[in-house]
């Protein structure tokens, strides 16, 4: 099966920044414990504190889809409702 890789960043409105930073450790922990999660990294950019760089690898499309579904119903989904997402998703065979 093909691995799914997501790479990019989110831009967080200043009004949501504290909530995003507070929820991020929990989001990372939950995601890394999901079935099929191979790599999950989110870090605040050194130069632009409103930008968070994102890199994810999931073992297959089913695992990636399950992650997306969980996130949409999670606290992370709530606190990031207003962020701008800039992602590139590729399938690595």
Residue pairs with C-beta under 8 A, 6 or more apart in sequence:
1 59
1 60
1 61
2 60
2 61
2 91
2 92
2 93
3 38
3 57
3 58
3 59
3 60
3 91
3 92
3 93
4 56
4 57
4 58
4 59
4 60
4 61
4 63
4 64
4 89
4 90
4 91
4 92
5 55
5 56
5 57
5 89
5 90
5 91
5 92
6 54
6 55
6 56
6 57
6 64
6 87
6 88
6 89
7 54
7 55
7 56
7 87
7 88
7 90
8 53
8 54
8 85
8 86
8 87
8 88
9 45
9 51
9 52
9 53
9 54
9 86
10 51
10 52
10 54
10 80
10 83
10 84
10 85
10 86
11 50
11 51
11 83
11 84
11 86
12 20
12 50
12 51
12 52
12 80
12 82
12 83
13 50
13 82
13 83
14 50
15 82
16 79
16 80
16 82
16 83
17 49
17 50
19 79
20 52
20 79
20 80
20 83
21 44
22 79
23 75
23 76
23 79
24 42
24 52
24 76
26 75
26 76
27 42
27 71
27 74
27 75
27 76
28 40
28 42
30 70
30 74
30 76
31 37
31 40
31 56
31 67
31 71
32 40
34 63
34 66
34 67
34 70
35 63
35 66
36 58
36 59
36 60
36 62
36 63
36 64
36 66
36 67
37 56
37 57
37 58
37 59
37 63
37 67
38 57
38 58
38 59
39 55
39 56
39 57
40 55
40 56
40 57
41 53
41 54
41 55
41 56
42 52
42 53
42 54
42 55
43 52
43 53
44 51
44 52
44 53
45 51
45 52
45 53
54 87
56 64
56 67
58 64
58 67
61 91
71 77
